[in-house]
Amino acid sequence: MIPADLCLRLVHLGLADHVDVVMAREPLPEQPYLFLAGPTPEAGSPVISWRPDAIVEAALQWARRRRPRRLAVVSPDSRGGVRADCY
């Protein structure tokens, strides 16, 4: 699950204008995007997802290169932590 403070982190770092976060089962964007493949902590696990930090890092890298378009970061995590019944 992406923590609720991710948007605040992006705003605080001045990155909110450079990145859109697309979550599981949301439409893929028409802009350039990066898919965050990798292990997902099990539901109920005390392990936190590595993806929020990866989203911030991707936004930093994109902003530093002064790309004219926004980057969409696509995460297989579900918005609000709601998981599908079947994958």
C-alpha angles and dihedrals in degrees: 000000000000108000117243091240093066093092090049091051091051092048093046091052092046092245102116091096092056105050143044120198115219117192134202116301093013120122116272113248127241091228125084110290142187121211115214103218118179143088120332119206113245118257110272092018118137087224112105123220118263091210100088090060090046091051091052091047092049090050091050092051092046093049093048090057090052094227113190094224131057119256119231115210111204116207126189087214116104123246109253091010093278108148128204118253091233134018 
